[in-house]
Amino acid sequence: MSATTLGLVAAAWGVVMALSPLVQIRRMIRLGSSRDVSNIYLLVIVVGFAFWVAYGMAIGNAALVVPNALALIVGIATIAVAVHLRGRVDAH
């Protein structure tokens, strides 16, 4: 497998990984609670995505920028939903 092919496959899988927190968002909304989600963990991950986006931009590598930028956006959305639901009282 060439480096170009590997880069494309890795970038495509990165997009899948970036979208995976949408499953967590759906679960939080369905349960009406985010008590099982660590906001600190999410924050650490989001900061990491921001660093990878910055690095990818610095070296001009779209294979790093695109999936990590998408992951950054979805990560921020996940934090926003978790924080919004944190104050709710569980119905269960």
C-alpha positions as CSV (number, residue, x, y, z in Angstrom):
1,M,0.0,0.0,0.0
2,S,1.4,3.4,-1.0
3,A,1.8,6.2,1.5
4,T,-0.8,8.2,-0.5
5,T,-3.3,5.4,-0.3
6,L,-2.6,4.8,3.4
7,G,-3.1,8.6,4.0
8,L,-6.4,8.6,2.2
9,V,-7.6,5.5,4.1
10,A,-6.4,7.0,7.4
11,A,-8.2,10.3,6.7
12,A,-11.4,8.5,5.7
13,W,-11.3,6.5,8.9
14,G,-10.5,9.7,10.8
15,V,-13.8,11.1,9.5
16,V,-15.6,8.0,10.8
17,M,-13.9,8.4,14.2
18,A,-14.7,12.2,14.2
19,L,-18.4,11.4,13.8
20,S,-18.5,8.6,16.4
21,P,-19.3,11.0,19.3
22,L,-22.7,11.7,17.6
23,V,-23.7,8.3,19.0
24,Q,-22.9,9.6,22.5
25,I,-24.8,12.8,21.8
26,R,-27.8,10.8,20.7
27,R,-27.6,8.7,23.9
28,M,-27.4,11.7,26.2
29,I,-30.4,13.3,24.5
30,R,-32.4,10.1,24.6
31,L,-31.6,9.6,28.3
32,G,-31.9,13.3,29.1
33,S,-28.7,13.1,31.1
34,S,-25.0,13.4,30.8
35,R,-24.0,12.2,34.2
36,D,-22.1,9.2,32.8
37,V,-20.0,11.4,30.6
38,S,-16.7,13.0,31.8
39,N,-16.5,16.6,30.7
40,I,-12.8,16.6,31.6
41,Y,-12.1,13.7,29.2
42,L,-14.0,15.4,26.4
43,L,-12.1,18.6,27.0
44,V,-8.7,16.8,26.8
45,I,-9.8,15.2,23.6
46,V,-11.0,18.5,22.1
47,V,-7.8,20.2,22.9
48,G,-5.9,17.4,21.3
49,F,-8.0,17.8,18.1
50,A,-7.2,21.5,18.1
51,F,-3.5,20.8,18.3
52,W,-3.7,18.3,15.4
53,V,-5.7,20.8,13.3
54,A,-3.0,23.4,14.0
55,Y,-0.2,21.0,13.2
56,G,-1.9,19.8,10.0
57,M,-2.4,23.4,8.9
58,A,1.2,24.3,9.7
59,I,2.5,21.5,7.5
60,G,-0.3,21.9,4.9
61,N,-1.6,18.3,5.3
62,A,-5.3,18.1,4.5
63,A,-5.4,14.5,5.7
64,L,-4.7,15.7,9.2
65,V,-6.8,18.9,9.0
66,V,-10.1,17.6,7.7
67,P,-10.8,14.7,10.1
68,N,-9.4,16.5,13.1
69,A,-11.4,19.7,12.3
70,L,-14.5,17.6,12.0
71,A,-13.7,15.8,15.3
72,L,-13.1,19.2,16.9
73,I,-16.5,20.5,15.9
74,V,-18.3,17.3,17.0
75,G,-16.3,17.2,20.2
76,I,-17.4,20.8,21.0
77,A,-21.0,19.8,20.2
78,T,-20.7,16.8,22.6
79,I,-19.4,19.1,25.4
80,A,-22.2,21.6,24.7
81,V,-24.9,18.9,25.0
82,A,-23.2,17.3,28.1
83,V,-23.0,20.7,29.8
84,H,-26.6,21.5,28.9
85,L,-27.9,18.3,30.2
86,R,-25.7,18.2,33.3
87,G,-28.0,20.4,35.3
88,R,-31.1,18.2,34.7
89,V,-32.4,15.9,37.3
90,D,-32.5,12.3,36.1
91,A,-36.0,10.8,35.6
92,H,-34.6,7.3,36.4
